[in-house]
Amino acid sequence: MTDPATTHPKIDTSVPHSARIWNYWLGGKDNYPVDEEAGDAYTAVFPGIVTIARSSRAFLRRNITYLVAEAGIRQFLDVGTGLPTADNTHEVAQRLAPEARIVYVDNDPMVLAHARALLTSTPEGATAYADADVLDPDRILAAAAGTLDLTRPTALVLSNILGHISDHEQARSIVTRLMDALPSGSHLSINDGSRGVDPDFERAQDAYNESGAVPYNLRTVDQITAFFDGLDLVDPGVVPVTHWRPDAASPAPVLVGEHGGLARKP
């Protein structure tokens, strides 16, 4: 684990960064004018991105709630966690099960600088932060083992991170490596931007990728579904995130270009 008090990686505030832009769209304050400008430029082309960002966070909250309340999961490995906002994984899990243990993984300097905000926990549980890259699953697993018992069922959370891996087969290989290390009864939660739903979203994202910012690659629904190969999908399967077990009291869900699902390892 990395101690943010002794490690101060350089944060580049001269170019927009996807994690900070996402934080801006979610209403967070951990961003810079360059990120706000890029975020505003994106929303000028495609205002629906704010709905996607907030729907993604709501999907994660409902996933974690299911995992704790219905699947009995008490361990979470959240890879590519991004900047802390409302309803982080540990907050949702520990509200329902104070003994829950969570490891967050990211390699972004600004996330590292805010690690202390993530390193909070109930006395009964644990929350830790690992400085590791999604491209290095072995390092992720080694770091997670310091807080989690990886012989017990664990939920692997990959929320809006796999789109940063341009090669689909490489992304699948990483997911497989991480899930292979977890026992039967573990779960996989994935949500990512999708193609084939909203052409305006696709045009906006393609333009963003060509701007020089860190690219994020949209995938087809079939490609997102393929990440769950060999696992048992929880109903309703891989669907727009707004359609995954929506809250009963919520208005009818809108269709968004972001798909996700949850599956159990047999």
N, C-alpha and C positions, 0 to 999 in steps of 0.2 A: 504494500500500500504506500502511496505517496503522501507525504505530509505537506499540505499547502503552505504551512507556516515557514518551511525551510526551502521550498522550491517555488521560484517565480519565473515561469517561462514567459517569453516575450509575447505580448498580445498585439497583433497588427491591427491598428485602427484606421489604416489608410485605405483598406479595401473592404467591401461588404462580406459578411460571413453568414452562411446559411443558418447556423445555430442562433446567432444574434437576431437575424431577420425573423426567424420562427418565433423567438421570444417576443419580438416587437408585435407580431401579428396576434400573439396570445395575450397581449396587453401587459407584458412584462417591462421591466425597466433596465434590464441588463443588456443594453445595446448602445450604439453610438450613432451620431448623425449620419454617417455614411451608410449604416444599416437601415435607418429610417428612410433615407432617400431611395435606397434600392427597394425597400419594401413598398414605399408609396408608388414607385415607378411600376412595380409588378401589379399592385392592386389597381392602378389606373388602366392597365390592360385587362386584368382579370380580377375584379373585386371578390369573386367567389373564393379566393385563396384563404381569406380570413375564416370563412365557414369551414373550409377543409381543415385548417389548422386546429380550430376549436372542436370540430367533430372528431378529429384524431385523438385529442386529449380526452374527450368524453368516452370514446371507444376504449381507450386504455383503462379508464376508471371502471367501466363495466366489466372488462376482462378480469381485472384484479379482484373485483368484487366476487365474480363467479368463482375464480380460482380459490379464494379464501373460504367463501361461504358454502360453496357447493362441491368443490373438488378437494377441499381440505389441505390445500398447499400452504406451506409455512416458510418456504424459501424461494427467493426471487433473484435471478441474475439478469439485470437490466443493462443491455449493451447499447451504447450510443445514446445515453440518457439525455444529453443536451443540458441546457441551462435550467435551473430549478424554477418552476412556476407553481401554480396551484395544482393540487391533487397529484403530487409525485407518487411514484409506486409505493414508497415506504409509508407515506401518509395514509393512503387508501388501505393498504394491507394492515397496518398496525392499529387503525381505528377499529377494524373488525377482529384482529387477532394480535394483541400487544406483543406476543412472543415471536412474531414473524421476523425473519432475518433477510436483509436485502443487501446485495452488492451492486453498486452502480459502476459502469465501465465507460470511460470516454478518454480521448487523447487530446481534446481541444484545450488550448491554454486558458481560455476564459472560463471554461467549465472547471478546470483545475483550480483556478483562482477563487472560484465560488464553492469549492468542495466542502468547506466548513458548513455551508448552508444545507448541504445534503447529509452531512455526518451528524444527524440527529436521530435519536431513537428513543423508544420507550425503555424503561429499565429492564423489562422482561426480554426484549428483543435485541437486535443489532442492525446497524446500518454502516456500511463502509464504502469507500470509493477506490477504484483501481484505475491507475493511469495505464491504459493499454489500447491498442489499435484493433478495430474489428477484423483487420487482415491477419491478426496473429492470435488465432483461437487457443493455441497451447498456452500462451502467456495469460490470456483471459482466464482459462481454467485454473492455472496455477495460482493466480491472484485470488480468485474466488474461493479456492479451497481454504484460504486463511480464515474465512468467516462462515462459509457454508459447509455443511456435510454433504458432499456430492454423492454419497451412497444413498441419500434419502431423496424422495421426489422433489424436484425443483422446477420452477417455471422460468423458462428462458424468454425474455422479452426483447424483441427487435422492432422498435417502433420508429419508422421513417429513417432507418439507417442503411438498409440494404440498397436503396437507390443510389447511394454514394459509391457503390461498387459497380463499375461499368459492365464488367463481364458477368453474364448471368450464370454461367457454369461455375465460375469462381465463387459467386455468392452462394450458390447451392452447396458447394463443397464446404464452405465455412459453416453454414447452418448444420449440415450433416455431421461435421466434426464436433461441434458443440453438443448436439443432441446425442451423439454416440457416447459421450462421456457421462450422460445422465441416465439414471435408472428408470425402469418401468414405473409408470405412474407420473412421470414428469410431463410437463406441458410446454408447448411452443406457441407464443403469441407473436404474430407479425401483422403489421399494417404498413402500406406504402402507397405512394401515388400511382395511379393506374392509367393506362391508355385504353381508348375505345369507348369512353363515356362522355367526355366533354372536350370537343375540339378547341375551344377557347383556352382551356387550361393547358392543353398540350402545346399550343402555339406560344403561350406565355412562358411555359417552362423551357421550351426549346430556345426561345430568345434569351432567357436568363442564362442558360448553359453556355450560350455563345458570347456572353458579356465579359467573360474573364473570371467570373466568380466560380467557386467550387461547384462543379456540376452535380445535378441530382437527376438520375435517370428513371423516367417513368417506365413501368412494365405492364404487359398485358395481364389480364386477369388469369389466364392460363399459366403464365410464368409465376405469378404470385402463388397460385394454387400449388404449383410444383414444389415449392419450398416445404410443403406438408407431406410429401410422398412418404409412405411407410407409416404414417401416423393416423390416428382416428380423429377425424374432424368433429368438433362439437357443433351441434346444430346452432345456427343455420348454415354452417360452412363458410366459404370465402365469399363475402358479400360487401357491398359498399359499407363503410364503417358506420354510417348512420342507420343501417338496417340490421346491425348485429345486436340483437336483443335490446331494442330501444326501451327506454323507460316508459312505463305504461301511461304516466301522466303527461308525457311530452307530446307536442304536436306531431302530426304525420311526418315521418322523416323525409328529407329532401334527398335527391340522388346526387352524389358527389363522386369525383374522380379519385377516390381513395378507397382501396379495398383492404380488408383484413379478415383474419380468422384466428381460431384457437383450436389446437389439437392436442390429444393425449398420446403419449408413447405407450404402446401395448406392453 
